[in-house]
Amino acid sequence: MTALNELRLLPWSGPGDKPCYLSTDDQGGYMSRLADNVEAIQLGTASELLEAASRTLDDQDADAVELRRLSHILTGALKDVLRVAVSRGRLSAVSQPHD
């Protein structure tokens, strides 16, 4: 069985918003590739949202409803990006040689 620090945190959550992990020795396997693709989509979406947020914040006519909606979607994107960062941090910590 793979040790907890070697598990891959997947870019989605399970029931009750609990984290999902992948235990595999096959980094090119179906679930690993699926997780890689989902992460790429999440990071791309975050990048697009950042551009949209900049435009909205520059718009002096943006109303409170627009700004709340923007905050809501940015919060979701930030949660996704943070999960990717945590996952990749764990992956790099496991794959780096120890002194």
Backbone atoms as SQL, in Angstrom:
CREATE TABLE atoms (id INTEGER PRIMARY KEY, chain TEXT, resi INTEGER, resn TEXT, atom TEXT, x REAL, y REAL, z REAL);
INSERT INTO atoms VALUES
  (1, 'A', 1, 'MET', 'N', 0.842, -1.183, 0.000),
  (2, 'A', 1, 'MET', 'CA', 0.000, 0.000, 0.000),
  (3, 'A', 1, 'MET', 'C', 0.886, 1.244, 0.000),
  (4, 'A', 2, 'THR', 'N', 0.456, 2.260, -0.698),
  (5, 'A', 2, 'THR', 'CA', 1.200, 3.508, -0.808),
  (6, 'A', 2, 'THR', 'C', 1.053, 4.318, 0.481),
  (7, 'A', 3, 'ALA', 'N', 2.141, 4.924, 0.931),
  (8, 'A', 3, 'ALA', 'CA', 2.091, 5.770, 2.125),
  (9, 'A', 3, 'ALA', 'C', 1.285, 7.025, 1.834),
  (10, 'A', 4, 'LEU', 'N', 0.676, 7.615, 2.879),
  (11, 'A', 4, 'LEU', 'CA', -0.182, 8.792, 2.709),
  (12, 'A', 4, 'LEU', 'C', 0.536, 9.930, 2.004),
  (13, 'A', 5, 'ASN', 'N', 1.843, 10.140, 2.307),
  (14, 'A', 5, 'ASN', 'CA', 2.556, 11.246, 1.668),
  (15, 'A', 5, 'ASN', 'C', 2.847, 10.963, 0.202),
  (16, 'A', 6, 'GLU', 'N', 2.571, 9.742, -0.267),
  (17, 'A', 6, 'GLU', 'CA', 2.773, 9.404, -1.665),
  (18, 'A', 6, 'GLU', 'C', 1.457, 9.383, -2.443),
  (19, 'A', 7, 'LEU', 'N', 0.342, 9.580, -1.757),
  (20, 'A', 7, 'LEU', 'CA', -0.943, 9.619, -2.428),
  (21, 'A', 7, 'LEU', 'C', -1.072, 10.925, -3.201),
  (22, 'A', 8, 'ARG', 'N', -1.755, 10.862, -4.324),
  (23, 'A', 8, 'ARG', 'CA', -1.986, 12.072, -5.105),
  (24, 'A', 8, 'ARG', 'C', -3.339, 12.659, -4.723),
  (25, 'A', 9, 'LEU', 'N', -3.321, 13.902, -4.315),
  (26, 'A', 9, 'LEU', 'CA', -4.565, 14.616, -4.051),
  (27, 'A', 9, 'LEU', 'C', -5.202, 14.931, -5.395),
  (28, 'A', 10, 'LEU', 'N', -6.401, 14.430, -5.603),
  (29, 'A', 10, 'LEU', 'CA', -7.077, 14.630, -6.879),
  (30, 'A', 10, 'LEU', 'C', -7.718, 16.015, -6.939),
  (31, 'A', 11, 'PRO', 'N', -7.907, 16.548, -8.146),
  (32, 'A', 11, 'PRO', 'CA', -8.413, 17.921, -8.290),
  (33, 'A', 11, 'PRO', 'C', -9.939, 18.037, -8.151),
  (34, 'A', 12, 'TRP', 'N', -10.546, 17.086, -7.495),
  (35, 'A', 12, 'TRP', 'CA', -11.980, 17.158, -7.199),
  (36, 'A', 12, 'TRP', 'C', -12.177, 16.599, -5.804),
  (37, 'A', 13, 'SER', 'N', -13.334, 16.871, -5.247),
  (38, 'A', 13, 'SER', 'CA', -13.597, 16.378, -3.904),
  (39, 'A', 13, 'SER', 'C', -14.722, 15.357, -3.947),
  (40, 'A', 14, 'GLY', 'N', -14.821, 14.616, -2.872),
  (41, 'A', 14, 'GLY', 'CA', -15.842, 13.590, -2.752),
  (42, 'A', 14, 'GLY', 'C', -17.035, 14.103, -1.970),
  (43, 'A', 15, 'PRO', 'N', -17.891, 13.191, -1.551),
  (44, 'A', 15, 'PRO', 'CA', -19.072, 13.574, -0.760),
  (45, 'A', 15, 'PRO', 'C', -18.657, 14.358, 0.480),
  (46, 'A', 16, 'GLY', 'N', -19.433, 15.360, 0.792),
  (47, 'A', 16, 'GLY', 'CA', -19.121, 16.192, 1.949),
  (48, 'A', 16, 'GLY', 'C', -17.895, 17.048, 1.740),
  (49, 'A', 17, 'ASP', 'N', -17.509, 17.278, 0.491),
  (50, 'A', 17, 'ASP', 'CA', -16.348, 18.087, 0.139),
  (51, 'A', 17, 'ASP', 'C', -15.050, 17.522, 0.717),
  (52, 'A', 18, 'LYS', 'N', -15.021, 16.204, 0.929),
  (53, 'A', 18, 'LYS', 'CA', -13.821, 15.557, 1.456),
  (54, 'A', 18, 'LYS', 'C', -12.826, 15.333, 0.316),
  (55, 'A', 19, 'PRO', 'N', -11.534, 15.414, 0.607),
  (56, 'A', 19, 'PRO', 'CA', -10.527, 15.221, -0.437),
  (57, 'A', 19, 'PRO', 'C', -10.535, 13.783, -0.961),
  (58, 'A', 20, 'CYS', 'N', -10.189, 13.652, -2.227),
  (59, 'A', 20, 'CYS', 'CA', -10.038, 12.347, -2.866),
  (60, 'A', 20, 'CYS', 'C', -8.567, 12.159, -3.201),
  (61, 'A', 21, 'TYR', 'N', -8.083, 10.945, -3.014),
  (62, 'A', 21, 'TYR', 'CA', -6.687, 10.641, -3.269),
  (63, 'A', 21, 'TYR', 'C', -6.579, 9.469, -4.240),
  (64, 'A', 22, 'LEU', 'N', -5.479, 9.437, -4.957),
  (65, 'A', 22, 'LEU', 'CA', -5.180, 8.349, -5.872),
  (66, 'A', 22, 'LEU', 'C', -3.913, 7.649, -5.410),
  (67, 'A', 23, 'SER', 'N', -3.992, 6.349, -5.304),
  (68, 'A', 23, 'SER', 'CA', -2.835, 5.536, -4.962),
  (69, 'A', 23, 'SER', 'C', -2.506, 4.681, -6.174),
  (70, 'A', 24, 'THR', 'N', -1.412, 5.004, -6.843),
  (71, 'A', 24, 'THR', 'CA', -1.005, 4.234, -8.011),
  (72, 'A', 24, 'THR', 'C', 0.489, 4.397, -8.253),
  (73, 'A', 25, 'ASP', 'N', 1.054, 3.395, -8.853),
  (74, 'A', 25, 'ASP', 'CA', 2.454, 3.474, -9.279),
  (75, 'A', 25, 'ASP', 'C', 2.542, 3.840, -10.758),
  (76, 'A', 26, 'ASP', 'N', 1.391, 3.956, -11.415),
  (77, 'A', 26, 'ASP', 'CA', 1.325, 4.230, -12.851),
  (78, 'A', 26, 'ASP', 'C', 0.941, 5.694, -13.083),
  (79, 'A', 27, 'GLN', 'N', 1.947, 6.569, -13.202),
  (80, 'A', 27, 'GLN', 'CA', 1.674, 7.989, -13.399),
  (81, 'A', 27, 'GLN', 'C', 1.065, 8.276, -14.765),
  (82, 'A', 28, 'GLY', 'N', 1.135, 7.319, -15.673),
  (83, 'A', 28, 'GLY', 'CA', 0.533, 7.490, -16.991),
  (84, 'A', 28, 'GLY', 'C', -0.790, 6.762, -17.118),
  (85, 'A', 29, 'GLY', 'N', -1.317, 6.261, -16.003),
  (86, 'A', 29, 'GLY', 'CA', -2.574, 5.525, -16.014),
  (87, 'A', 29, 'GLY', 'C', -3.765, 6.439, -16.266),
  (88, 'A', 30, 'TYR', 'N', -4.907, 5.808, -16.486),
  (89, 'A', 30, 'TYR', 'CA', -6.125, 6.547, -16.818),
  (90, 'A', 30, 'TYR', 'C', -6.465, 7.615, -15.778),
  (91, 'A', 31, 'MET', 'N', -6.488, 7.250, -14.497),
  (92, 'A', 31, 'MET', 'CA', -6.878, 8.213, -13.462),
  (93, 'A', 31, 'MET', 'C', -5.851, 9.337, -13.327),
  (94, 'A', 32, 'SER', 'N', -4.579, 9.012, -13.476),
  (95, 'A', 32, 'SER', 'CA', -3.549, 10.060, -13.422),
  (96, 'A', 32, 'SER', 'C', -3.712, 11.039, -14.574),
  (97, 'A', 33, 'ARG', 'N', -3.950, 10.510, -15.776),
  (98, 'A', 33, 'ARG', 'CA', -4.152, 11.381, -16.937),
  (99, 'A', 33, 'ARG', 'C', -5.426, 12.204, -16.785),
  (100, 'A', 34, 'LEU', 'N', -6.488, 11.599, -16.259),
  (101, 'A', 34, 'LEU', 'CA', -7.731, 12.333, -16.025),
  (102, 'A', 34, 'LEU', 'C', -7.494, 13.479, -15.045),
  (103, 'A', 35, 'ALA', 'N', -6.790, 13.196, -13.966),
  (104, 'A', 35, 'ALA', 'CA', -6.481, 14.237, -12.973),
  (105, 'A', 35, 'ALA', 'C', -5.639, 15.344, -13.596),
  (106, 'A', 36, 'ASP', 'N', -4.649, 14.975, -14.423),
  (107, 'A', 36, 'ASP', 'CA', -3.822, 15.975, -15.106),
  (108, 'A', 36, 'ASP', 'C', -4.687, 16.871, -15.993),
  (109, 'A', 37, 'ASN', 'N', -5.609, 16.267, -16.736),
  (110, 'A', 37, 'ASN', 'CA', -6.483, 17.037, -17.631),
  (111, 'A', 37, 'ASN', 'C', -7.414, 17.961, -16.845),
  (112, 'A', 38, 'VAL', 'N', -7.979, 17.464, -15.755),
  (113, 'A', 38, 'VAL', 'CA', -8.863, 18.299, -14.936),
  (114, 'A', 38, 'VAL', 'C', -8.074, 19.466, -14.343),
  (115, 'A', 39, 'GLU', 'N', -6.857, 19.200, -13.869),
  (116, 'A', 39, 'GLU', 'CA', -6.022, 20.282, -13.336),
  (117, 'A', 39, 'GLU', 'C', -5.740, 21.331, -14.402),
  (118, 'A', 40, 'ALA', 'N', -5.431, 20.895, -15.604),
  (119, 'A', 40, 'ALA', 'CA', -5.150, 21.842, -16.693),
  (120, 'A', 40, 'ALA', 'C', -6.386, 22.705, -16.986),
  (121, 'A', 41, 'ILE', 'N', -7.545, 22.102, -16.986),
  (122, 'A', 41, 'ILE', 'CA', -8.782, 22.859, -17.208),
  (123, 'A', 41, 'ILE', 'C', -8.995, 23.854, -16.078),
  (124, 'A', 42, 'GLN', 'N', -8.802, 23.412, -14.842),
  (125, 'A', 42, 'GLN', 'CA', -8.996, 24.300, -13.692),
  (126, 'A', 42, 'GLN', 'C', -8.038, 25.487, -13.739),
  (127, 'A', 43, 'LEU', 'N', -6.781, 25.244, -14.084),
  (128, 'A', 43, 'LEU', 'CA', -5.809, 26.339, -14.150),
  (129, 'A', 43, 'LEU', 'C', -6.127, 27.284, -15.305),
  (130, 'A', 44, 'GLY', 'N', -6.561, 26.740, -16.434),
  (131, 'A', 44, 'GLY', 'CA', -6.958, 27.577, -17.566),
  (132, 'A', 44, 'GLY', 'C', -8.167, 28.434, -17.234),
  (133, 'A', 45, 'THR', 'N', -9.132, 27.840, -16.550),
  (134, 'A', 45, 'THR', 'CA', -10.317, 28.580, -16.144),
  (135, 'A', 45, 'THR', 'C', -9.947, 29.701, -15.180),
  (136, 'A', 46, 'ALA', 'N', -9.059, 29.417, -14.237),
  (137, 'A', 46, 'ALA', 'CA', -8.620, 30.437, -13.286),
  (138, 'A', 46, 'ALA', 'C', -7.944, 31.597, -14.003),
  (139, 'A', 47, 'SER', 'N', -7.150, 31.297, -15.004),
  (140, 'A', 47, 'SER', 'CA', -6.475, 32.339, -15.780),
  (141, 'A', 47, 'SER', 'C', -7.496, 33.224, -16.502),
  (142, 'A', 48, 'GLU', 'N', -8.487, 32.595, -17.118),
  (143, 'A', 48, 'GLU', 'CA', -9.535, 33.355, -17.803),
  (144, 'A', 48, 'GLU', 'C', -10.342, 34.195, -16.816),
  (145, 'A', 49, 'LEU', 'N', -10.636, 33.635, -15.652),
  (146, 'A', 49, 'LEU', 'CA', -11.387, 34.381, -14.634),
  (147, 'A', 49, 'LEU', 'C', -10.596, 35.576, -14.121),
  (148, 'A', 50, 'LEU', 'N', -9.295, 35.412, -14.017),
  (149, 'A', 50, 'LEU', 'CA', -8.451, 36.522, -13.570),
  (150, 'A', 50, 'LEU', 'C', -8.541, 37.689, -14.544),
  (151, 'A', 51, 'GLU', 'N', -8.505, 37.389, -15.831),
  (152, 'A', 51, 'GLU', 'CA', -8.651, 38.442, -16.844),
  (153, 'A', 51, 'GLU', 'C', -10.030, 39.097, -16.756),
  (154, 'A', 52, 'ALA', 'N', -11.074, 38.284, -16.609),
  (155, 'A', 52, 'ALA', 'CA', -12.436, 38.818, -16.498),
  (156, 'A', 52, 'ALA', 'C', -12.580, 39.661, -15.231),
  (157, 'A', 53, 'ALA', 'N', -11.962, 39.223, -14.147),
  (158, 'A', 53, 'ALA', 'CA', -12.031, 39.972, -12.891),
  (159, 'A', 53, 'ALA', 'C', -11.361, 41.331, -13.036),
  (160, 'A', 54, 'SER', 'N', -10.228, 41.362, -13.718),
  (161, 'A', 54, 'SER', 'CA', -9.540, 42.640, -13.933),
  (162, 'A', 54, 'SER', 'C', -10.422, 43.609, -14.706),
  (163, 'A', 55, 'ARG', 'N', -11.081, 43.100, -15.740),
  (164, 'A', 55, 'ARG', 'CA', -11.976, 43.963, -16.526),
  (165, 'A', 55, 'ARG', 'C', -13.151, 44.447, -15.681),
  (166, 'A', 56, 'THR', 'N', -13.729, 43.561, -14.896),
  (167, 'A', 56, 'THR', 'CA', -14.871, 43.936, -14.059),
  (168, 'A', 56, 'THR', 'C', -14.469, 44.961, -13.013),
  (169, 'A', 57, 'LEU', 'N', -13.324, 44.758, -12.392),
  (170, 'A', 57, 'LEU', 'CA', -12.878, 45.698, -11.359),
  (171, 'A', 57, 'LEU', 'C', -12.493, 47.055, -11.943),
  (172, 'A', 58, 'ASP', 'N', -12.067, 47.068, -13.200),
  (173, 'A', 58, 'ASP', 'CA', -11.757, 48.336, -13.867),
  (174, 'A', 58, 'ASP', 'C', -13.018, 49.079, -14.302),
  (175, 'A', 59, 'ASP', 'N', -14.138, 48.375, -14.367),
  (176, 'A', 59, 'ASP', 'CA', -15.406, 48.955, -14.803),
  (177, 'A', 59, 'ASP', 'C', -16.046, 49.725, -13.642),
  (178, 'A', 60, 'GLN', 'N', -16.031, 51.040, -13.740),
  (179, 'A', 60, 'GLN', 'CA', -16.593, 51.877, -12.681),
  (180, 'A', 60, 'GLN', 'C', -18.105, 51.698, -12.527),
  (181, 'A', 61, 'ASP', 'N', -18.752, 51.135, -13.545),
  (182, 'A', 61, 'ASP', 'CA', -20.199, 50.927, -13.491),
  (183, 'A', 61, 'ASP', 'C', -20.586, 49.542, -12.981),
  (184, 'A', 62, 'ALA', 'N', -19.608, 48.722, -12.605),
  (185, 'A', 62, 'ALA', 'CA', -19.924, 47.387, -12.079),
  (186, 'A', 62, 'ALA', 'C', -20.708, 47.549, -10.774),
  (187, 'A', 63, 'ASP', 'N', -21.818, 46.835, -10.700),
  (188, 'A', 63, 'ASP', 'CA', -22.653, 46.978, -9.486),
  (189, 'A', 63, 'ASP', 'C', -22.323, 45.887, -8.460),
  (190, 'A', 64, 'ALA', 'N', -22.940, 45.992, -7.306),
  (191, 'A', 64, 'ALA', 'CA', -22.665, 45.073, -6.202),
  (192, 'A', 64, 'ALA', 'C', -22.996, 43.629, -6.558),
  (193, 'A', 65, 'VAL', 'N', -24.045, 43.416, -7.330),
  (194, 'A', 65, 'VAL', 'CA', -24.424, 42.056, -7.731),
  (195, 'A', 65, 'VAL', 'C', -23.323, 41.436, -8.586),
  (196, 'A', 66, 'GLU', 'N', -22.804, 42.192, -9.543),
  (197, 'A', 66, 'GLU', 'CA', -21.715, 41.691, -10.387),
  (198, 'A', 66, 'GLU', 'C', -20.476, 41.362, -9.552),
  (199, 'A', 67, 'LEU', 'N', -20.169, 42.249, -8.619),
  (200, 'A', 67, 'LEU', 'CA', -18.978, 42.046, -7.798),
  (201, 'A', 67, 'LEU', 'C', -19.128, 40.843, -6.864),
  (202, 'A', 68, 'ARG', 'N', -20.327, 40.639, -6.316),
  (203, 'A', 68, 'ARG', 'CA', -20.559, 39.456, -5.477),
  (204, 'A', 68, 'ARG', 'C', -20.456, 38.186, -6.304),
  (205, 'A', 69, 'ARG', 'N', -21.036, 38.200, -7.504),
  (206, 'A', 69, 'ARG', 'CA', -20.964, 37.042, -8.389),
  (207, 'A', 69, 'ARG', 'C', -19.504, 36.745, -8.741),
  (208, 'A', 70, 'LEU', 'N', -18.758, 37.786, -9.062),
  (209, 'A', 70, 'LEU', 'CA', -17.341, 37.636, -9.372),
  (210, 'A', 70, 'LEU', 'C', -16.595, 37.034, -8.177),
  (211, 'A', 71, 'SER', 'N', -16.867, 37.530, -6.994),
  (212, 'A', 71, 'SER', 'CA', -16.221, 37.008, -5.783),
  (213, 'A', 71, 'SER', 'C', -16.532, 35.535, -5.588),
  (214, 'A', 72, 'HIS', 'N', -17.764, 35.161, -5.854),
  (215, 'A', 72, 'HIS', 'CA', -18.176, 33.768, -5.688),
  (216, 'A', 72, 'HIS', 'C', -17.408, 32.858, -6.652),
  (217, 'A', 73, 'ILE', 'N', -17.336, 33.242, -7.927),
  (218, 'A', 73, 'ILE', 'CA', -16.653, 32.373, -8.900),
  (219, 'A', 73, 'ILE', 'C', -15.141, 32.378, -8.668),
  (220, 'A', 74, 'LEU', 'N', -14.595, 33.509, -8.277),
  (221, 'A', 74, 'LEU', 'CA', -13.159, 33.557, -7.994),
  (222, 'A', 74, 'LEU', 'C', -12.811, 32.692, -6.776),
  (223, 'A', 75, 'THR', 'N', -13.698, 32.662, -5.797),
  (224, 'A', 75, 'THR', 'CA', -13.469, 31.822, -4.622),
  (225, 'A', 75, 'THR', 'C', -13.405, 30.357, -5.027),
  (226, 'A', 76, 'GLY', 'N', -14.306, 29.925, -5.897),
  (227, 'A', 76, 'GLY', 'CA', -14.281, 28.543, -6.388),
  (228, 'A', 76, 'GLY', 'C', -13.015, 28.241, -7.165),
  (229, 'A', 77, 'ALA', 'N', -12.610, 29.174, -8.021),
  (230, 'A', 77, 'ALA', 'CA', -11.391, 28.975, -8.817),
  (231, 'A', 77, 'ALA', 'C', -10.154, 28.946, -7.921),
  (232, 'A', 78, 'LEU', 'N', -10.122, 29.813, -6.920),
  (233, 'A', 78, 'LEU', 'CA', -8.991, 29.832, -5.995),
  (234, 'A', 78, 'LEU', 'C', -8.908, 28.520, -5.216),
  (235, 'A', 79, 'LYS', 'N', -10.041, 27.981, -4.831),
  (236, 'A', 79, 'LYS', 'CA', -10.081, 26.687, -4.142),
  (237, 'A', 79, 'LYS', 'C', -9.489, 25.594, -5.045),
  (238, 'A', 80, 'ASP', 'N', -9.872, 25.600, -6.317),
  (239, 'A', 80, 'ASP', 'CA', -9.346, 24.614, -7.270),
  (240, 'A', 80, 'ASP', 'C', -7.839, 24.761, -7.444),
  (241, 'A', 81, 'VAL', 'N', -7.376, 25.992, -7.618),
  (242, 'A', 81, 'VAL', 'CA', -5.946, 26.243, -7.837),
  (243, 'A', 81, 'VAL', 'C', -5.138, 25.860, -6.597),
  (244, 'A', 82, 'LEU', 'N', -5.674, 26.146, -5.430),
  (245, 'A', 82, 'LEU', 'CA', -4.989, 25.771, -4.198),
  (246, 'A', 82, 'LEU', 'C', -4.871, 24.255, -4.091),
  (247, 'A', 83, 'ARG', 'N', -5.932, 23.536, -4.454),
  (248, 'A', 83, 'ARG', 'CA', -5.884, 22.077, -4.414),
  (249, 'A', 83, 'ARG', 'C', -4.818, 21.556, -5.385),
  (250, 'A', 84, 'VAL', 'N', -4.735, 22.151, -6.572),
  (251, 'A', 84, 'VAL', 'CA', -3.707, 21.751, -7.543),
  (252, 'A', 84, 'VAL', 'C', -2.315, 22.026, -6.959),
  (253, 'A', 85, 'ALA', 'N', -2.139, 23.187, -6.348),
  (254, 'A', 85, 'ALA', 'CA', -0.832, 23.531, -5.781),
  (255, 'A', 85, 'ALA', 'C', -0.442, 22.560, -4.668),
  (256, 'A', 86, 'VAL', 'N', -1.385, 22.222, -3.815),
  (257, 'A', 86, 'VAL', 'CA', -1.101, 21.279, -2.732),
  (258, 'A', 86, 'VAL', 'C', -0.744, 19.920, -3.316),
  (259, 'A', 87, 'SER', 'N', -1.514, 19.483, -4.299),
  (260, 'A', 87, 'SER', 'CA', -1.262, 18.191, -4.930),
  (261, 'A', 87, 'SER', 'C', 0.116, 18.165, -5.581),
  (262, 'A', 88, 'ARG', 'N', 0.430, 19.180, -6.327),
  (263, 'A', 88, 'ARG', 'CA', 1.726, 19.215, -7.017),
  (264, 'A', 88, 'ARG', 'C', 2.877, 19.352, -6.036),
  (265, 'A', 89, 'GLY', 'N', 2.643, 20.052, -4.945),
  (266, 'A', 89, 'GLY', 'CA', 3.666, 20.150, -3.902),
  (267, 'A', 89, 'GLY', 'C', 3.957, 18.795, -3.290),
  (268, 'A', 90, 'ARG', 'N', 2.914, 18.024, -3.072),
  (269, 'A', 90, 'ARG', 'CA', 3.105, 16.659, -2.544),
  (270, 'A', 90, 'ARG', 'C', 3.816, 15.792, -3.562),
  (271, 'A', 91, 'LEU', 'N', 3.429, 15.922, -4.826),
  (272, 'A', 91, 'LEU', 'CA', 4.047, 15.105, -5.860),
  (273, 'A', 91, 'LEU', 'C', 5.529, 15.424, -5.995),
  (274, 'A', 92, 'SER', 'N', 5.874, 16.711, -5.966),
  (275, 'A', 92, 'SER', 'CA', 7.282, 17.062, -6.118),
  (276, 'A', 92, 'SER', 'C', 8.082, 16.646, -4.888),
  (277, 'A', 93, 'ALA', 'N', 7.462, 16.719, -3.712),
  (278, 'A', 93, 'ALA', 'CA', 8.159, 16.305, -2.495),
  (279, 'A', 93, 'ALA', 'C', 8.455, 14.810, -2.530),
  (280, 'A', 94, 'VAL', 'N', 7.550, 14.035, -3.089),
  (281, 'A', 94, 'VAL', 'CA', 7.736, 12.587, -3.170),
  (282, 'A', 94, 'VAL', 'C', 8.757, 12.237, -4.247),
  (283, 'A', 95, 'SER', 'N', 8.751, 12.971, -5.366),
  (284, 'A', 95, 'SER', 'CA', 9.611, 12.612, -6.492),
  (285, 'A', 95, 'SER', 'C', 11.022, 13.170, -6.374),
  (286, 'A', 96, 'GLN', 'N', 11.250, 14.128, -5.484),
  (287, 'A', 96, 'GLN', 'CA', 12.587, 14.700, -5.336),
  (288, 'A', 96, 'GLN', 'C', 13.457, 13.773, -4.493),
  (289, 'A', 97, 'PRO', 'N', 14.714, 13.598, -4.909),
  (290, 'A', 97, 'PRO', 'CA', 15.609, 12.757, -4.113),
  (291, 'A', 97, 'PRO', 'C', 15.911, 13.416, -2.769),
  (292, 'A', 98, 'HIS', 'N', 16.079, 12.599, -1.761),
  (293, 'A', 98, 'HIS', 'CA', 16.389, 13.109, -0.420),
  (294, 'A', 98, 'HIS', 'C', 17.888, 13.041, -0.205),
  (295, 'A', 99, 'ASP', 'N', 18.391, 14.043, 0.509),
  (296, 'A', 99, 'ASP', 'CA', 19.839, 14.080, 0.807),
  (297, 'A', 99, 'ASP', 'C', 20.161, 13.158, 1.975);
